[in-house]
């Protein structure tokens, strides 16, 4: 096993962290795309998260060929724990994250590093191509834009130029001191990104689609929907309290995300044939939604019908379920 302490003493400019778990079909393309970067001064940290297939051996094979590669083997703990392990040993001035079933364009990190280096940004964003089963969606198209952290926080919440995902970003390592991915939840990117933006002075973004994301049916977000996860709601509830103290002008945007997430979860549970097995989650979400009723009915994006539905829910959560089942 290759130990990170054996790597040359000089710190690289970038540490690229890749959590690896059950991606034998995709891992070669992912690693090859990173090694093909036009920006050469990086270390690649492959974190084998207890993968039961050949992924661990494949990582070691690559490490024997390229001394920029560091391999960590750990017991399975999930993507967040794997990323955290990579952060713990990262030596780069900046940190990037790539998912092991995706791939990146050759100049992605050169573009992101130049944005940070030439414009004094602590975070840089590019855009992505989302690969669905039968089509692809190319995002971006906007010119280089530099934001203050207040503007960046608003832009992230709006999701127009960039959003909460970490895989399109290059982040100054100083920003992650004291910040780690929350383990055991499905919205760890959301929980992580706003905290590092808050520590930045400037954030850059360019609408060049340099990250290729594969939309798989068994992706984390798909599992969150199928399993009716309420992790996102809990994260946005925490985010609201954070913004209330530091960015009060953005509370409407956080409220919109939070209330949308609550209603989506309530809709899924209401229309589920096994309602009783999700009843506890239903009332947990209902209690959170009730806290935001006064702000929710002032959200201008909501039509009158939605505001009536929110009011019925406030009167009694089961009234919401009855209406959803009738119209659904």
N, C-alpha and C positions, 0 to 999 in steps of 0.2 A: 504494500500500500504506500502510495506517495504522500509523504507528510508535507504540510504547507511550510513548515520551518526549513525544509530543505531547499526551497526556492531561493533564487538570488536575493541578496539583501536589498538592493535598490528597489524602491517602491514604484509600481507601475502607475500610469496616469489613471487607468480605469480598472475596476474590479467588476467582472460580469458574473452574476450569480445565477446558476441554473439548477432548480430542484428537479430531481430525476426520480420518477416512479412509474413503472409499468408502461414505458413508452418505447419499447424495443423497435417498434415499427417506424418511429419518427426520429429517434435520437440521432442517427447519423446525419440526417439533413440539417437538424438543428445545430449540432456541433460544427459541421463543415461550414455552415453559413457564418458562424462566429469566427472561426479560424481564417476565413476568407476576407475579413474586414480590411479595408484600406488603412484604417488606423491600427497600428501594430502594437502600440505600447499598452498592453492590457494583461491582466491575469484572468483566466477563466476558472471559476470555482464551480465544480460539478459536485452537487450534494446528493449522493445516492441515499434516498430516504427509505432504506430497507426494501428496495424493489425485488420482487420474487423472481423476475426473469433474468436475462443476461445483461441488463443495463449496467450493473456494477462492473462486470468484466469489460464491457465496451468502453466505459469511462477510463478504466485502467489502461486499455489498449491505446487510447488517444493520449493519455498522460505520458506513456513511454515514448511517443513520437514528438511531443511538443512540450518543452519545459515551462511554458506559460500556463499549463493546465495543473490545477490542484484538485485532487479527488478526496472527498470526505465520505466515509461510510457510516451511517447511523441507523438506529432502529427507526421503524416507521413512526412518524409523528405528524405527518401532514405537511402541506406546502408551506404554511407559515413557519413551522419549526425548522424546516429545511432552509428557508430563506434567512431566518434568524441565525442559524449556524454559519451560513456564508457571510453574513454581516459581521459576525464576531471575529472572523479571521481576515476579513478583507483589508488590503493594504493600499488600495488605490485611492487617489485623490477624489475620484468620483465613483459612484456605484450604479450599475445598470442591472436589470433583471430580464431574463428571457425564460419563457416557459418551454419545457423540453419537447413539446409536441409542435412547436412553432418554428419559424425561421426568419432571419432578417436579411435585408439587402446589404450588399458589400460596403456601402458608404454610410450606413446608419450612424455608427458611433463617431465617425469623423465629423459628420454634420452636427451631431449633438454636442460633441466636445468643442467644436469651433464656436457654437452659439454661447456656451458657457465661458470659454476663454476670451473670446473677442468682445463680448457684451457684458461681462461681469455678472453673469447669471449663476445662481446656485442650482437651478433646475432647468433642464431643457426638455422640450417635448417635440416629437415628430408625430405624423399620422400613421394610419394602418390600413391594411387591406384585410377584410374579413372574408374568409373562404368558407362559404356554405357548401352543402353537398352538391347543389346544381347551379350555383352562381357565386359571384364574388362582389363585394361592396368596397369600393375605393373611397376612403375618407380623406378629408383635408381639402387642399387647394388654396389655402390662404397664404399670404406672404409672411415673412419673418415678423414677429410681433414680440415686443418686450413688455412685460407687465410688472407693476409693483406687486407685493404680496397680497394687498387688498384686491387689486384687479384680478390677480391669479386665482384667488379664492372664489371670487364671483364667477370667473370664467369656468373653473372646474365644476361648480355647482350647475351652471347653465349647460355644460357639456357640449358646447358648440365647437370650440377649437380643440379642447382636450378635456379629459374627464379624470376619474379617480384611479384608473388602472396604472400600475407601475411599469408595465413592460414597454411603454413608448417613451419612457423617461430616463434621463441621466441625472443623478442626484449627488450633490456634493456630500462626501462622507461625513463632514462635520455636522450636517443636519440630522443624521440618524443617531447621534449620541443621545442616549436615553429614550429613543423611539424604537420599538420593535413591532413586528406583525403579531396581532392577537391570534392565539392558537385556538383551534377547535371551533372556529366560525367560518362561514362561507363568504363573508364580505371583508376579508382582511385588507384588501387594497383600499377600500373606502375608509376603513378605520385608520389606515397608515398615512395616506396621502395628504389629508388636510393638516395633519400634525407637522409634516415636514415643510409644507408650503408656509405654514405659520412662522417657521424659523428662517425662511428665506428673505432676502431683500429684493431680488429680481428673478423673474421666471420668464424664459424665452420659449417660443413655440414657432414651428414652421409647418405648413401644410403639405409636406412631402411624405407620401405613404411609404415608409421604410420597414415597417414591422408587419409580418404576415401571420395572422392569427387564424388558426383552424377552428371553426365552430363545430364541435363534436356533439353528438346527442347525449353523451355521458359527461359533458363538461360540468364544472362546479356549479355554474349558474343553472344549468338544466336540472341538476340534482336538487338544487335549492327549491326550484319550482315543484318538482315531483314530490319532494319530501315535505313541502309546505314549510320551508325554513322561515323563521322570523328574525334571523340574525341581522338582516339589513335594517329592520325596524329598530332594533335595539341600538345598532350603531348610529343611525340617524338621530335617535333620541339623545344619545350621548353627544353627538355633534351639535345638536341644537343648544344644549347647555353650554358647550364650549363657545359657540358663536354668540350666544346671548351676552357673554362676558367680554368678548374681544371684537366681534364683528356684527353688532346689532342691526346694521343696515341690510344684512344678508339673511335675516331670519325668515323672510317670506320665501326665499329660494329653498332653504332647508325645510321649511314647513311643507312646501309643495312636494318635495321628495319623500318626506316622512309620511304625509297623509296618503300620497299615491301608494306607497309601500304597504301601509296599513289596509287600505281598501282592497288592494290586490290580494293580500293574504286572507282577508275576510271573505272575499269572493271565492277564492279557491276552497276554503274550508266550508263555506256555505253550500257549495255545489258538490262537495265530496260525499260519496255514498256512505262513508264511515265517519260521519260528523262527530259522533260521541268520542271516537279515539283522538280527535283533534280539538275537543271541546275546551281543554285547558288552555291551549294556544289561542283559541278564539277569544276567550275572555281576557287573556293577557294582552293581546293586541287591542281589544276594545278599551281596556283601561288606559292604554297609552294614547289611543286616538281621542278619547274623551278629554284628556289634558289639553289638547290642541284645538278643541272645537271652535273657540272664539276666533282664533287666528285662521283656522281652516275655512270658515264661511266667508272670510274677507278676501280669500285668494281669488284674484280676478280671472284666472284661467278656468275656474270651475263654472259650468253653466248652472242655471237655477235648479235643474233636476238633481244634480249632484249635491247641492247645498240642502235640498229637501231630504235626500238620503242620509246625509250627515246628521241632520236634525233628528230624523227618526232613530238613528243609531244612538244619539245622545239620550233620547227618551227611554229606549230600551234596546240593547244590542240585538236581541232576537228579532225585533221588527226589521232590522237591516237584512238578516238572513231570509226572512219571509219574502221581502220585496225582491231580493236578488234571485231567489229561486223561481219567483213568478215571471220575472222578465228574462231570466236566463234560459 
